[in-house]
Amino acid sequence: MTSSALRSPSFRTTTCGLSSSRSLSPLSSSRSGICSRSGFLGAVASSSAKLSLGASYIKGLCEAGVRRWTVEGILTSEVDTTSCEWLHIPLRVLCGLLLLLCNTVMWTFFAKALRHSSSSAQATVTTTASNFIFSAFFGHLIFGERHAMLWWVGIFLTLLGLFVLHGSPSRDQKLDVKKGE
């Protein structure tokens, strides 16, 4: 190896399990980090949409928060949830803005993952699988949703397909092996 090759920060990087020759930065991503972030942001965006379009969710969360603070003695002993009658409107607007922001950043991450990938299928499946998992988590955490066993079987099959897809060598990796021989 030449001394200029040792100084060069250009290495073979992997994004969403896909190879790409790019310069590494201190903030370079892990193998599936970009796709996972894209899926996470998609789940946050969909939860924000559900919160912004359903007035009863935010109003119920506001009233529960006021009651909880009252029980813990932070507020007065009277439970007054009249502020929740108007407070849910700006909170819904904030959720709508969060929806737009998360969608924009999610598509940016997804486009970056596609740009660095040799196959759009791996980036798409990884992003979709992480979106499903994060959506299930947020659905349970925020909305108290439960999923049937068939849903979990579907997630398992999706993850199994993801492992098979990421486990198979890409065309670039096969060419690199042939060139090395």
C-alpha distance (Angstrom), angle and dihedral (degrees) to the residues before:
residue distance angle dihedral
M1 . . .
T2 3.79 . .
S3 3.77 122.9 .
S4 3.82 91.0 -113.4
A5 3.80 89.8 55.2
L6 3.79 89.9 53.3
R7 3.81 92.1 51.7
S8 3.80 95.0 46.4
P9 3.81 114.8 101.0
S10 3.81 90.8 -151.9
F11 3.79 111.7 116.4
R12 3.78 137.6 155.7
T13 3.79 105.1 -88.6
T14 3.77 131.8 -171.0
T15 3.79 126.6 -140.4
C16 3.81 121.0 -177.7
G17 3.80 86.6 -9.8
L18 3.80 90.6 -55.9
S19 3.78 128.4 120.8
S20 3.75 125.0 -121.6
S21 3.78 135.0 159.0
R22 3.78 106.1 -124.7
S23 3.76 136.4 139.1
L24 3.76 113.0 -94.6
S25 3.76 119.9 -126.6
P26 3.79 127.8 -168.1
L27 3.81 86.5 -101.1
S28 3.82 96.5 51.8
S29 3.78 115.3 145.3
S30 3.75 131.7 -114.5
R31 3.79 120.8 -113.2
S32 3.76 97.8 -79.1
G33 3.80 99.4 12.1
I34 3.79 97.9 110.4
C35 3.80 92.9 48.0
S36 3.81 92.0 45.9
R37 3.80 91.3 50.6
S38 3.78 89.8 49.5
G39 3.81 90.9 51.1
F40 3.81 91.5 45.9
L41 3.80 92.0 51.4
G42 3.81 90.1 47.9
A43 3.81 89.6 54.3
V44 3.81 91.7 48.0
A45 3.81 89.3 49.1
S46 3.79 93.2 51.0
S47 3.81 91.8 47.0
S48 3.81 89.3 49.1
A49 3.80 89.9 51.0
K50 3.78 91.2 51.5
L51 3.80 90.5 48.8
S52 3.80 94.8 46.1
L53 3.81 95.7 47.3
G54 3.79 97.6 41.8
A55 3.81 110.1 64.9
S56 3.78 93.3 -172.7
Y57 3.83 93.2 63.3
I58 3.79 96.9 57.7
K59 3.77 93.7 36.8
G60 3.81 89.5 51.7
L61 3.81 91.8 48.2
C62 3.81 90.2 49.3
E63 3.80 92.7 50.4
A64 3.80 91.9 46.2
G65 3.81 90.0 50.4
V66 3.81 92.2 49.9
R67 3.81 91.4 48.4
R68 3.81 91.2 47.7
W69 3.80 92.6 50.9
T70 3.80 89.6 47.4
V71 3.80 92.4 51.3
E72 3.81 91.0 48.1
G73 3.81 89.9 52.1
I74 3.78 96.6 -114.9
L75 3.78 91.8 121.4
T76 3.78 129.9 31.1
S77 3.77 120.2 -67.4
E78 3.82 92.0 -102.1
V79 3.79 117.3 88.2
D80 3.79 105.2 -132.2
T81 3.80 112.3 174.0
T82 3.82 96.0 167.0
S83 3.81 90.6 110.8
C84 3.81 87.6 63.7
E85 3.82 88.7 63.5
W86 3.83 90.7 73.2
L87 3.82 102.7 16.0
H88 3.81 93.5 71.7
I89 3.83 91.0 67.0
P90 3.85 97.7 63.4
L91 3.80 89.0 38.8
R92 3.81 89.5 55.3
V93 3.81 90.1 49.6
L94 3.82 89.6 50.6
C95 3.80 89.8 50.9
G96 3.80 89.1 50.6
L97 3.81 90.4 52.3
L98 3.80 89.8 47.3
L99 3.80 87.9 52.3
L100 3.81 91.7 55.1
L101 3.81 93.2 44.4
C102 3.81 94.7 47.7
N103 3.81 92.3 46.7
T104 3.79 91.4 51.2
V105 3.80 94.2 49.1
M106 3.82 91.6 41.5
W107 3.82 91.8 55.6
T108 3.80 89.5 46.5
F109 3.81 91.2 54.7
F110 3.79 91.7 44.1
A111 3.81 92.2 50.4
K112 3.81 89.1 49.1
A113 3.81 90.3 51.1
L114 3.80 91.0 50.1
R115 3.79 91.6 48.0
H116 3.81 92.0 53.4
S117 3.79 94.8 43.7
S118 3.75 130.9 89.6
S119 3.81 90.4 -153.6
S120 3.78 126.0 37.2
A121 3.81 90.3 -155.0
Q122 3.81 94.1 69.9
A123 3.79 93.7 48.4
T124 3.80 92.2 46.0
V125 3.81 95.7 47.5
T126 3.81 93.0 45.5
T127 3.79 92.7 49.5
T128 3.80 92.3 45.9
A129 3.80 93.9 48.3
S130 3.80 92.9 49.6
N131 3.81 89.5 46.8
F132 3.82 91.1 53.6
I133 3.80 92.6 49.0
F134 3.80 95.0 46.5
S135 3.82 90.7 44.4
A136 3.81 90.0 54.4
F137 3.80 90.3 49.6
F138 3.82 93.9 48.9
G139 3.80 91.8 42.6
H140 3.79 90.3 55.6
L141 3.81 95.0 40.6
I142 3.82 99.8 44.8
F143 3.80 105.6 23.1
G144 3.81 102.4 25.4
E145 3.81 92.1 -122.0
R146 3.78 121.8 168.1
H147 3.79 124.9 -158.1
A148 3.78 127.2 -141.9
M149 3.79 122.0 -119.7
L150 3.81 90.5 -106.2
W151 3.81 89.3 61.0
W152 3.82 90.9 53.5
V153 3.81 90.4 47.8
G154 3.80 88.3 53.6
I155 3.81 91.3 50.7
F156 3.80 90.1 48.5
L157 3.81 91.2 51.8
T158 3.80 90.5 47.5
L159 3.80 91.1 51.6
L160 3.80 90.9 45.9
G161 3.79 89.8 53.0
L162 3.79 88.9 47.3
F163 3.80 91.6 54.8
V164 3.79 91.2 48.6
L165 3.80 90.9 47.9
H166 3.79 93.1 49.5
G167 3.79 93.1 41.3
S168 3.78 95.3 58.3
P169 3.79 114.3 86.4
S170 3.79 115.7 -110.4
R171 3.77 123.7 -124.0
D172 3.84 90.3 -104.5
Q173 3.81 91.4 53.8
K174 3.81 91.1 50.1
L175 3.82 90.3 50.5
D176 3.82 90.9 49.0
V177 3.82 90.1 53.1
K178 3.83 91.5 49.0
K179 3.81 91.5 48.8
G180 3.80 90.9 50.5
E181 3.80 92.9 55.1
